[in-house]
Amino acid sequence: MIKIVLLILLVIYLLVIICAYFYQDKLLFFPQKFNPDYNFSISSDDKELFLKTSDGETINGIYATLPANKKVVLYFHGNGTSLNQWKTVANAFLDKGANVLMIDYRGYGKSTGDFSEIGFYNDAQAGYDYLKSNGYDDSTIFIYGRSLGSGVAVEMAVRHQVRGLILESPYTSVVDVAKKHHPYLVPQFLLKYEFNSLKKASELKIPVLIFHGVKDEVIPVEQAEILNKAIKSKKQLLLFNDGDHANLSFFEDYDKALTAFLNQ
């Protein structure tokens, strides 16, 4: 009888593992989808873009500008965010002297394509290439990654020696986050995605600013601390005792630190 019960439990466990493997995209990505004619209410100083990637996908982006700004932020959002929040993001930078290019990854918004780690990097590269082709050099480009987007941002900052890298609520790797929440799923063998920022951290050669909330229940603050220790370039880790995964931009110290970093 005990053997039968154990066998049933094993079968159930294996079924859970199999389902988690085949449905992991739905567990990791929460995209908003928009019709091609969806209106983002773009002002006259801003542009909606459709960028071609190296693997043939079309990536939707919004380029928000003020004529006097000479710097730009290339912004990568989290797994549950989209271009629908572009105005809130843009306002955080425009009045600090930086224009903003925010993209929707493949599978998000109006962007074409299916989720893949390499694909997300190709999307990010298309955004970077657009900025370079429009007169920005690396000394005027900042890269910003929030949550899931922090892994994309680290990859871009390793590839390109831009002015600086800003990480909000970053992780060491997606696998480490999954191990924290679902260790029974053995994510180190299950996940098709790594976004291994810790492995790349020592390659960074540009200034880095990290924000993280001590009360973050999605990505543990310890992962930001580990990542910070691994970075060899100039860096600053700013922790918020009352910060969680979604409220860091509401703190005055966040705004002060971001302003100082953009004007370093």
C-alpha positions in Angstrom: 0.0 0.0 0.0 2.8 2.4 0.9 4.5 1.6 -2.4 1.3 2.4 -4.3 0.9 5.7 -2.5 4.5 6.7 -3.2 4.1 5.7 -6.9 1.0 7.9 -7.2 2.8 10.8 -5.5 5.8 10.3 -7.9 3.5 10.3 -10.9 1.7 13.5 -9.7 5.1 15.2 -9.1 6.3 14.2 -12.6 3.1 15.6 -14.1 3.6 18.9 -12.2 7.2 19.1 -13.5 6.1 18.3 -17.1 3.4 21.0 -17.0 5.7 23.5 -15.5 8.2 22.9 -18.3 5.8 23.3 -21.1 3.9 26.2 -19.5 6.9 28.1 -18.1 6.4 31.0 -20.5 3.0 31.6 -18.9 4.6 31.5 -15.4 7.3 33.9 -16.3 5.8 36.4 -18.7 2.6 38.4 -18.3 2.3 40.4 -21.5 -0.3 43.0 -22.3 -1.3 42.7 -26.0 -2.4 45.6 -28.1 -4.1 45.8 -31.5 -2.0 47.4 -34.3 -4.2 50.5 -34.2 -4.0 51.0 -30.4 -3.4 54.6 -29.6 -0.7 55.4 -27.0 -1.6 59.2 -27.0 1.8 60.2 -28.3 2.6 64.0 -28.0 4.2 66.0 -30.8 7.7 65.7 -29.2 7.4 61.9 -29.0 7.5 59.1 -31.6 6.0 55.6 -31.8 8.6 53.3 -33.4 8.6 49.9 -35.1 12.1 48.6 -35.1 13.4 45.6 -37.0 15.5 43.1 -35.1 18.4 41.0 -36.5 16.2 37.9 -36.6 13.4 39.6 -38.5 10.9 40.6 -35.7 9.2 44.0 -35.4 9.6 45.6 -32.0 7.3 48.4 -30.9 8.8 51.3 -28.9 8.1 54.8 -27.8 10.8 57.5 -28.0 10.0 60.4 -25.6 12.0 63.6 -26.0 12.4 67.2 -24.9 14.3 69.3 -27.5 17.0 70.5 -25.0 17.9 67.0 -23.7 21.2 65.6 -24.9 21.2 62.3 -23.0 19.0 59.3 -23.4 17.8 56.4 -21.3 17.2 53.0 -23.0 14.6 51.5 -20.7 13.7 47.8 -20.3 10.5 47.0 -18.3 9.5 44.1 -16.1 7.6 41.0 -17.0 4.2 42.4 -16.2 4.6 45.9 -17.6 4.2 47.3 -21.1 4.4 50.4 -23.2 1.1 51.4 -21.8 3.1 52.9 -18.9 5.4 54.8 -21.1 4.3 58.3 -20.0 5.0 57.5 -16.3 8.4 56.1 -17.2 9.3 59.0 -19.5 8.3 61.7 -16.9 10.9 60.2 -14.5 13.7 61.1 -16.8 12.6 63.9 -19.1 12.8 66.6 -16.3 16.2 65.3 -15.4 17.7 66.1 -18.8 17.4 62.7 -20.4 15.2 61.5 -23.3 13.8 57.9 -23.1 13.4 55.0 -25.5 11.2 52.3 -24.0 10.5 49.1 -26.0 8.0 46.2 -25.7 9.8 42.9 -26.0 8.7 40.3 -28.6 5.4 38.9 -27.5 4.4 42.1 -25.7 2.1 44.9 -26.9 2.3 45.3 -30.7 5.7 43.6 -31.0 5.9 40.4 -33.0 7.6 37.1 -32.2 7.7 34.5 -29.5 9.5 34.7 -26.1 13.2 33.7 -26.0 16.1 35.0 -24.0 18.3 35.5 -27.1 15.2 37.2 -28.7 14.9 39.7 -25.9 18.6 40.6 -26.3 18.0 41.1 -30.0 15.0 43.4 -29.2 17.2 45.4 -26.9 20.0 45.6 -29.5 17.5 47.0 -32.0 16.7 49.8 -29.5 20.4 50.5 -28.9 21.0 50.6 -32.7 18.2 53.1 -33.2 19.7 55.4 -30.6 23.2 55.2 -32.3 21.7 55.8 -35.7 19.9 58.9 -34.3 23.0 60.7 -33.1 23.7 59.4 -29.6 27.1 58.1 -28.8 27.8 55.8 -25.9 28.8 58.7 -23.6 25.2 60.0 -23.8 23.4 56.7 -23.3 22.2 55.2 -20.0 20.7 51.7 -19.8 17.9 51.1 -17.2 16.5 47.7 -16.4 13.6 47.0 -14.0 12.9 43.5 -12.5 13.0 41.1 -15.5 14.4 43.9 -17.6 17.5 44.1 -15.4 18.8 40.9 -17.0 18.4 42.4 -20.4 20.0 45.7 -19.3 23.1 43.9 -17.9 23.5 42.1 -21.2 23.4 45.4 -23.1 25.8 47.1 -20.6 28.3 44.3 -21.1 28.1 44.6 -24.8 28.3 48.4 -25.0 30.4 50.9 -22.9 27.6 53.3 -22.3 27.5 56.2 -19.8 26.0 54.1 -17.0 23.7 51.2 -15.9 20.7 51.5 -13.6 19.1 48.4 -12.1 15.8 48.5 -10.2 14.9 45.3 -8.2 17.5 43.2 -10.1 18.1 39.4 -9.6 21.3 37.3 -9.9 19.5 35.0 -12.4 15.9 34.0 -13.2 16.9 30.5 -12.0 17.9 31.8 -8.6 14.5 33.6 -8.3 12.7 30.4 -9.3 14.7 28.4 -6.8 13.6 30.8 -4.0 9.9 30.5 -4.8 9.6 27.0 -6.3 12.6 24.8 -5.3 10.5 21.6 -5.7 10.4 22.2 -9.4 14.2 22.0 -9.7 14.3 25.1 -11.9 18.0 24.7 -12.6 17.1 21.8 -14.8 13.6 23.0 -15.9 14.0 26.6 -17.1 14.8 27.5 -20.7 15.7 31.0 -19.5 18.7 32.0 -17.4 19.2 35.8 -17.7 22.3 35.2 -15.6 23.3 38.7 -14.5 25.6 37.4 -11.8 27.7 35.5 -14.3 28.2 38.8 -16.3 28.5 41.2 -13.4 32.3 41.1 -13.3 32.5 42.1 -17.0 30.8 45.4 -16.4 33.2 48.4 -16.8 30.8 51.3 -16.4 29.2 52.9 -13.4 26.3 51.0 -11.9 23.4 52.2 -9.7 21.2 49.6 -8.0 17.9 50.2 -6.3 16.2 47.4 -4.2 13.5 47.2 -1.6 14.2 45.3 1.7 10.6 44.1 1.7 10.7 42.9 -1.9 8.9 39.5 -1.8 9.3 38.8 -5.6 13.1 39.2 -5.9 14.9 38.9 -2.5 17.1 41.8 -1.6 20.0 39.4 -1.0 20.2 38.9 -4.8 20.9 42.6 -5.3 23.5 42.5 -2.6 25.2 39.5 -4.2 25.1 41.2 -7.6 26.5 44.4 -6.2 29.5 42.5 -4.6 30.3 40.9 -7.9 30.5 44.2 -9.8 34.0 45.4 -10.1 33.3 48.9 -11.6 32.2 52.0 -9.8 28.9 51.1 -8.1 26.2 52.2 -5.6 23.6 50.0 -3.9 20.7 51.9 -2.5 18.3 49.9 -0.3 14.9 51.0 0.9 13.8 49.6 4.3 10.1 50.1 3.4 10.6 49.3 -0.3 8.8 46.4 -2.0 8.9 45.3 -5.6 6.7 48.1 -6.9 7.1 51.3 -4.9 10.8 52.3 -5.1 10.2 55.3 -7.4 7.9 56.8 -4.7 10.9 57.4 -2.3 12.7 60.8 -2.3 16.1 59.1 -2.0 15.3 57.2 -5.3 14.7 60.5 -7.1 17.8 62.1 -5.6 20.1 59.2 -6.5 18.7 58.9 -10.0 19.2 62.6 -10.6 22.7 62.5 -9.4 23.6 59.5 -11.4 22.2 60.9 -14.6 24.3 64.1 -14.1 27.5 62.4 -13.0 
